[in-house]
């Protein structure tokens, strides 16, 4: 190969390298005294826990939620005694419905 061919190959290799290299310089670095703009994020609304369905909590499908079954839902476990109107240690679907109402604080 002659010198002219080698020179052309060198230029071609440089062009390819420059066009395929990652563009690390694409992000501008803020100058002294300038602030970097913060990424725009939308605020996340506060979440209120959604009560689980009666069927999800009634793991053994006996038609009632026991204290053990209610333990997986801490807010429910906390009010279990209040909801258990007949004090039988189990919540019927009617007793649980009071807890699952959307207007229940």
Backbone bond lengths (Angstrom), bond angles and torsions (degrees), N, CA, C in turn:
res aa  C-N    CA-C-N  psi(-1)  N-CA   C-N-CA  omega(-1)  CA-C   N-CA-C  phi
1 X - - - 1.439 - - 1.524 108.96 -
2 X 1.286 113.46 144.40 1.455 116.42 179.54 1.527 111.08 -92.13
3 X 1.292 116.85 172.80 1.460 123.58 -175.24 1.519 111.74 -64.08
4 X 1.320 116.93 -35.68 1.462 120.88 -179.38 1.522 110.22 -66.75
5 X 1.319 118.19 -40.93 1.463 122.40 178.90 1.522 110.24 -65.68
6 X 1.325 116.92 -44.69 1.460 120.51 179.04 1.522 111.15 -62.60
7 X 1.305 117.19 -38.63 1.460 121.58 179.38 1.526 110.39 -65.15
8 X 1.324 116.94 -42.37 1.472 120.89 178.42 1.525 110.98 -64.44
9 X 1.344 115.81 -40.43 1.464 119.49 178.40 1.532 110.80 -64.46
10 X 1.318 116.56 -37.58 1.463 120.89 178.22 1.517 111.48 -64.86
11 X 1.320 117.05 -43.05 1.468 121.61 178.40 1.526 109.46 -64.81
12 X 1.329 116.76 -43.72 1.461 121.17 179.62 1.527 111.30 -61.82
13 X 1.323 117.06 -42.46 1.467 121.06 178.93 1.524 110.62 -64.08
14 X 1.318 116.98 -38.36 1.465 121.27 178.67 1.519 110.70 -65.85
15 X 1.310 117.28 -43.74 1.463 121.68 179.34 1.528 110.05 -62.15
16 X 1.311 116.92 -44.86 1.467 120.62 179.61 1.528 110.29 -62.86
17 X 1.311 116.71 -44.12 1.469 120.25 -179.45 1.517 111.34 -62.77
18 X 1.321 117.03 -40.44 1.465 120.31 -178.62 1.525 112.60 -71.63
19 X 1.317 117.52 -32.44 1.460 119.27 -177.58 1.523 112.99 -84.66
20 X 1.311 117.53 -19.44 1.461 119.55 -179.61 1.519 113.34 -104.42
21 X 1.332 118.12 -8.16 1.466 121.24 -179.37 1.525 109.60 -70.94
22 X 1.324 116.89 146.55 1.470 118.80 176.75 1.523 109.81 -61.04
23 X 1.263 115.67 147.60 1.456 120.30 -176.93 1.523 109.93 -92.25
24 X 1.307 116.18 76.37 1.453 122.55 -179.24 1.515 111.27 -66.37
25 X 1.307 116.28 -27.48 1.461 119.14 -178.23 1.522 112.24 -82.80
26 X 1.319 118.72 0.88 1.458 121.77 -176.82 1.525 111.85 -64.98
27 X 1.334 118.34 -32.66 1.454 120.54 177.70 1.516 108.49 -82.96
28 X 1.290 114.64 129.49 1.455 117.87 179.14 1.514 109.14 -85.39
29 X 1.300 115.05 138.17 1.450 121.31 177.02 1.519 106.83 -91.44
30 X 1.340 117.27 128.45 1.462 118.58 -179.19 1.526 110.63 -63.86
31 X 1.317 115.47 141.62 1.453 121.52 177.02 1.524 109.48 -76.48
32 X 1.290 117.00 164.21 1.465 121.82 -179.97 1.534 108.63 -56.27
33 X 1.322 115.83 131.46 1.454 120.95 179.39 1.523 113.40 90.93
34 X 1.328 117.70 -14.18 1.461 120.89 178.10 1.519 109.26 -94.19
35 X 1.313 115.19 147.75 1.457 119.42 177.21 1.511 109.00 -101.24
36 X 1.296 114.34 142.71 1.459 119.97 175.68 1.526 107.58 -77.96
37 X 1.328 117.67 129.99 1.468 118.62 179.18 1.524 110.32 -64.30
38 X 1.316 114.73 138.18 1.460 118.64 179.35 1.524 109.12 -81.97
39 X 1.323 116.25 146.87 1.463 118.68 178.81 1.522 110.11 -64.72
40 X 1.299 115.55 141.50 1.459 120.79 -179.47 1.528 109.64 -78.65
41 X 1.303 115.17 121.22 1.455 120.01 176.18 1.506 107.94 -128.40
42 X 1.285 115.65 141.96 1.455 118.85 177.97 1.526 108.36 -85.16
43 X 1.309 116.37 138.20 1.465 118.41 -179.36 1.520 110.29 -65.42
44 X 1.306 115.65 141.24 1.453 119.50 178.76 1.520 108.25 -86.41
45 X 1.319 116.53 130.43 1.457 119.04 179.85 1.520 110.11 -68.59
46 X 1.316 116.97 150.07 1.461 118.64 177.63 1.525 109.35 -63.17
47 X 1.299 115.00 139.27 1.457 118.92 -178.62 1.515 109.71 -101.74
48 X 1.295 114.09 138.59 1.452 119.62 173.90 1.516 106.51 -106.94
49 X 1.314 117.41 135.43 1.454 118.85 -177.43 1.527 110.89 -62.35
50 X 1.298 114.88 134.29 1.451 121.15 177.39 1.525 107.62 -91.78
51 X 1.323 117.58 124.88 1.468 118.24 179.09 1.517 111.45 -59.55
52 X 1.300 115.28 142.21 1.465 120.26 176.82 1.521 108.68 -71.21
53 X 1.303 115.20 158.75 1.460 118.29 179.65 1.529 109.82 -73.20
54 X 1.306 114.73 155.87 1.464 120.96 179.40 1.528 109.62 -57.23
55 X 1.321 116.61 -42.74 1.465 121.29 -178.64 1.520 111.67 -64.26
56 X 1.331 117.18 -37.27 1.470 119.85 178.01 1.522 111.48 -64.34
57 X 1.321 116.15 -38.88 1.465 120.20 -177.01 1.526 112.51 -79.61
58 X 1.316 117.18 -31.08 1.468 121.13 179.70 1.533 108.53 -80.84
59 X 1.340 115.22 75.04 1.461 121.87 -172.58 1.530 113.44 -61.58
60 X 1.320 117.87 -33.94 1.463 118.97 -178.19 1.529 112.45 -94.59
61 X 1.322 117.06 4.91 1.471 123.55 174.85 1.521 113.03 55.13
62 X 1.347 116.04 38.81 1.470 118.36 177.96 1.521 112.43 -94.62
63 X 1.330 117.16 5.34 1.465 120.69 177.13 1.517 113.46 88.74
64 X 1.320 118.15 7.77 1.464 121.52 178.84 1.529 109.16 -148.46
65 X 1.329 115.11 157.74 1.465 120.92 177.12 1.520 107.75 -105.84
66 X 1.327 116.11 119.38 1.462 120.50 178.41 1.524 109.71 -83.15
67 X 1.329 116.16 170.68 1.465 119.66 176.74 1.527 110.64 -61.18
68 X 1.318 116.51 -38.92 1.470 120.04 178.51 1.531 110.91 -63.67
69 X 1.319 116.92 -41.72 1.465 120.40 179.38 1.528 110.50 -68.06
70 X 1.321 117.56 -35.06 1.468 121.55 -179.87 1.525 111.97 -71.75
71 X 1.320 117.68 -20.01 1.467 121.72 -175.96 1.519 112.82 -61.89
72 X 1.329 118.75 -22.81 1.464 120.70 179.61 1.528 111.76 -75.19
73 X 1.321 117.61 -10.33 1.462 123.47 -179.86 1.529 107.60 -121.24
74 X 1.354 117.62 89.22 1.460 120.08 -174.07 1.530 115.61 -51.60
75 X 1.339 120.78 -42.37 1.465 118.52 177.59 1.537 112.18 -61.34
76 X 1.324 116.83 -37.36 1.457 119.98 178.25 1.522 110.38 -69.61
77 X 1.315 117.10 -44.01 1.463 120.54 179.99 1.529 110.85 -59.06
78 X 1.325 115.91 -34.17 1.458 120.93 -178.50 1.532 112.19 -67.01
79 X 1.320 118.22 -32.62 1.476 121.18 -177.56 1.529 112.33 -109.22
80 X 1.318 116.35 10.29 1.466 120.61 -175.80 1.532 111.73 -51.68
81 X 1.328 117.44 -49.93 1.468 121.06 -177.70 1.510 113.23 -60.91
82 X 1.315 117.38 -34.27 1.468 121.26 178.54 1.520 110.69 -71.44
83 X 1.321 116.95 -40.22 1.463 120.84 -178.51 1.525 112.43 -72.99
84 X 1.318 117.53 -29.09 1.472 122.41 -177.70 1.530 109.08 -76.40
85 X 1.307 115.75 79.58 1.470 122.16 -173.55 1.516 114.07 -60.54
86 X 1.327 117.85 -35.66 1.469 119.70 -178.86 1.531 112.36 -95.18
87 X 1.326 116.30 5.97 1.471 122.75 175.60 1.528 114.03 51.97
88 X 1.330 115.28 38.95 1.467 118.46 178.74 1.533 112.11 -96.39
89 X 1.340 117.01 3.36 1.457 119.94 178.63 1.517 113.70 80.73
90 X 1.324 116.63 11.93 1.463 122.10 -179.63 1.519 108.79 -141.01
91 X 1.308 116.59 144.36 1.463 120.58 175.58 1.521 109.73 -101.77
92 X 1.322 115.30 126.46 1.467 119.55 173.12 1.526 107.63 -80.15
93 X 1.307 116.76 171.62 1.467 119.41 178.75 1.527 110.48 -63.22
94 X 1.332 117.13 -33.54 1.464 121.01 178.33 1.535 110.74 -67.91
95 X 1.319 116.96 -42.55 1.468 120.36 178.89 1.537 109.88 -66.37
96 X 1.308 116.37 -40.07 1.466 120.32 -179.78 1.532 111.42 -68.38
97 X 1.316 117.76 -32.20 1.466 121.79 -177.90 1.528 111.62 -57.22
98 X 1.324 117.55 -30.05 1.467 120.99 178.04 1.535 109.17 -63.01
99 X 1.310 117.42 -41.62 1.468 122.48 179.95 1.530 111.11 -71.04
100 X 1.298 117.81 -35.12 1.466 122.34 -173.40 1.525 112.91 -84.50
101 X 1.327 118.76 -5.27 1.481 120.55 179.29 1.524 109.95 -61.42
102 X 1.333 117.10 139.93 1.466 120.16 179.23 1.527 113.21 -62.57
103 X 1.322 118.35 -28.88 1.464 120.78 -177.79 1.527 112.49 -87.31
104 X 1.340 117.09 3.46 1.465 121.05 178.67 1.513 109.10 -77.47
105 X 1.323 118.96 121.10 1.478 120.56 -178.39 1.501 113.85 -67.45
